[in-house]
Amino acid sequence: MSAPFWYIIANPAAGNGRAGRRWAEVEALLQELGFSYTVKFTGHRGHAIRLVEEAVLNGHHHILGIGGDGTNHEIANGILQQAHVPGTEITYALLPVGTGNDWARQYRIPADPRERLLRLQAGQTVLQDAGKVTYLRDGQQQHRYFVNVAGMAYDAFIARKLEQHRFVSRLQYLLMVGQYLMEYRLTPARLIAAEEAAEDAFYTINIGICRYSGGGMQLVPHAVPNDGLLAVTYARKLPKWEVLLQTLRFYNGTILQHPRIGGFQTRNLRVEHIGAVPTLLEADGEFLGETPATFSIMENALRIAL
């Protein structure tokens, strides 16, 4: 069996420009290890989605992304949005060079370029589920796919606030999350699923395919990427000092042990705001829009190269 030809989509801005600075090193490794490839660089938000469409139209079925969680989100959406071939006929790989690299953490994908490329040559793949969310943006209904974690309420408030920031470290990110906590005002919402329903002024609502988000947080520790279910976590109203005191739980997987935090699994979820103020939405760290939002699962939607 011949080695695959890789269509590389690289985001030079990822990791505060680290992806662009390391491209010469990565390209030298590609050539040393005998990879066949072509490369396209993204220039703006949404560009990777269009590059995937171009790749598939030109017959490419192996796509390698070089970037962070945002690049991963766009490439996954490109694969799932295109209608030319089934998504599982495309093998997708990521070389993680972002700040958080949360999706890659689920699969223990190495950030070291040599180690990553050597693992690619082994040819091991798995199928992963994807989530689909329908929501409002500027009064218009839209939809997007996500492959890691979607967040609502404070998570989306933060995503919108931090869109223009460039982060050097996870510590810097965490400090800004704490800073903006003081500005956030809770708004009431309603969760509706076959398995469970809840109403409250939620601090956060998370819907996960994979386990990690926010630079290593485990807000959906019960998420399994190929079980055909969305993992849902919701935090009811808490004093802000209590949120800060529970920071360790965000990282060690014990968040569901807190009495004000609930969790369940479902195939379909609807989130509605109560009153005039909508609840905000992000997916895979990208701010999307607001409620009403409906979530559904797409089983075995992506073929991932480990």
N, C-alpha and C positions, 0 to 999 in steps of 0.2 A: 504494500500500500504506500503510495507516494505521500510525502509530507504536504500538509495543507499550505495554501497561499493565504496569508493573513492581510486583511484590509485593516490598517491601523488608523484609529481616530484618536489624536492626541490633543489635549487641552493644555497649551503652553502656560496658561495662567494658574493652573491647579497648584495647590500647595504654596501659595504666594510666589508663583513663578518658578518653583522648583522643577516642575515638569519640563518647562522650556529649557532651563539650564542643564538638565540631565539628558536631553535628547541625544546629544553627540555620544555620550556614554552608552545609552541604550542602543543606538544604531550600530555602534561598533560591536556590541554583543550580538545583535541580530545577525550581523554578517559573520562574526566568528563562529556562531553556533549553526550557521547554514540555513537560516530562515529565509523563505521567499515572502516578499511583502511589498505593499505600497503604503504610503502614509499621507494622511490629510490632517491639517491642523485646524482646530476650531477658532473662530474669530469673534464670536458673540454668543449670547444666550440663545439656545434653541438650535444652534448650528449643527450639533452632533446628531440631532433627530433627522435633519435633512441629509446629512452625510450617510446615514444608515440606509435611507431610501435609495440614494445614488448607488451605494455599494450593492444592494440586493438587485437593483435593476441591471447592474453590470455583471451579475452572476456570482458575486462573492458570498460565500456561506460561512466564512470564518472571520470574525470581527474581534480585534484586540483594542480595548480602550486603554488610554494612558491618562489618568486623571484621578479625581476624587469622587466623593459621593454624588456631586452634582453631575459630573460627566457620566457616571454609572447610570443615574436616573434618566438622562437624556438618551443614552444609547439603548437602554432597555425599552424606553418608550418608542424609539425608532423601530426596533424589532417588532414590538407588539402592535404598532399602528400600521405598518406596511401590510399590504394585502397580496403580495406577489407570491410568497411561499409561506407555509406554516412556520411559526416562530421556532418550533423545535427542530427545524431543518437547518437552523443557523446556530453555529457554535460560538458562544460569546465568552471572552476572557477579559479580565481587567488586570492591569499593572497599577496598583494603588499608590498614588503619589500625592494624595490630598492631606488635609489637616486631620480629619476624623477617621476616614477609612473604615467606617462602621460596617458596611455591607461586606467588605473583604474580611473583617474580623470574624464574621459568622463562619467562613470557610477556612480560616487561618491561611489566607492567601498572602504570601510574603511580599513585602515592599522592596526587598533587595532585587534589583533587575536580573542579575544572573540566576539567582535561585528561582525567581518567578519563571523565567524563560525555560530553564531546565525542566521545571514541573510541567510546563505546557507541552514539551516534547514527549512526555509520558502519555498524553492523549486521554487522560481520565476525565469523564464528564458526568454530571448529574442533572436531573430535571428539577426545576424549582417552580413553585406556584408564583403567581403575581396577583396583586390587588387592582381593582378598578374602582375609581371614585368619580361620581358625578356631583357637581357643585355649581355654585353661582360665582361669576366674576363680572363685575360692572353690569349686573342685572341680566347677564346672558348665561344660559346653561352650558357648561363645558364638561369634559371628562378627561381624566389622565390615569395612567397606570403607575403603580409603584411596586417596588421589589424589596423594600426594606421596611420602613415604618412611616406611617402617616400620623400626624399629630394635630390636635385641635386645642382651642382655648389658648392657654399660655404658651404652649409649644409653637403655635402658629404666630402668635403675637411676637415672640422672640425671632422667628424666622423672618418676619417682615422687617423688624427693627434692624436685624443684622445683615440684611442683603448687601449693604454698601460697605461692610467692614471687611478688612483683610486680617486674618488671624495668624499669628506666629506660633501659638501654642494652644493646647487644650486648656491650660490654666487661664490664659487670657479670655478664652471663650467662656469658661465657667464663671469668671469674675463678672463678665458683662451680663450673663444670665442672672446672677444675683442682683446686679445693679438695676436691671429692668423689672425685676420682681416687685420693687417698690412702686413702680408706675402702673402695674397691671390692675385692672378692675374686673372682677369676676362678673360674668353674665350668665343667666340661667339657660339651661338647655335640656333636651330630652333625648335619651338613647332608646331606640326601639329595635329589638331583635327577638327571634323566636324563643331563644333561651333565657333572655333577661331583659328587663326594662328599668330605666332609672331616670329620675328628674332631680336636678340640683343646680347650684351655681358651681360648675366644675372648675377646678384648677387646670386639669389636663385630661384629655381623652387621647389614648394612643391605640392605633390599629396596626398590628404587626404581622408581617410575613416572616421576617428574620428578627433576631433577638436584640441587636445593639443599635443605639442611636446616640446623638449628642456627644460623640467622642468617648464611647465606651459605656454609656449608661445602659442599664437593662430595665427599661420601662415596660417591656412586654416579655418577661422571663419565660413565659409559657409558649412563646412562638416557636413553631417548627416549620421550616421552609417548604416542606413537601407533604404536609398532612391534609391538605384540602380545606383548611380552616383559617379564618382570621383570628388572631389573638387580640383581645380587647382589654385594656386597662383604663379605669377612670378614677380620678381622685376628687372626692367631694370637697366641699368648702373646708378650708383649714386656715388657722392663723398663719401669717407669713413667717413668723419666727419658727413655727412648727415645720413648715416646708424646708427651711434652711437646716433645721435639726435633723431632718430625715435624709439629708444629702447622701450619706453612706449607703442607704437602702437603694438609691438610684443605681448604684454601681455593683452591689454585691448580690443582686438577684432576689432580695427579700422584700421587695416593695409590696407584694400582695399580702404580706403578713400584717400590714398596718390596718387598723380597724376602719379607717375612713377611705380605704382604697379597695376597689372591687375589680374583679377580672373574670373573664369567661372566654369561650371560643364560639364562633359562629360562622356561617357561610355568607350571611347578609346582615347588614346593619344600616340603620338610618339615624341620622342626628339632625334634630331640628332645634332652632332657637325658640325660646319662650319670651314673648314680648317683642320690642322693636329692634333690639340690638342683636345682630347675627353673631354666631360663633365662628372664629377664623379657622382656616385649614391650611396645613402644609403637608407635603409628602416627600419623603427622602431628603428633608431639609430645604425643599424649595417651596416658597410661599405660593399658594394657588388661588385662594378665594375664601368663600364663606358658605354657611348653611343656607338652605337645607342641603345636606350631603348624604349620598347613599353609597355604600361600599359593598362590593361583591368579590368573590374569589374566582380566579382562573387557575384550574389545577394543571400542574405540569406544563406551564406556559413557556418556560425558557430552558434552553440547554446551556449549562454553565460548564466551562472548562476549569477544572481545579488546578 
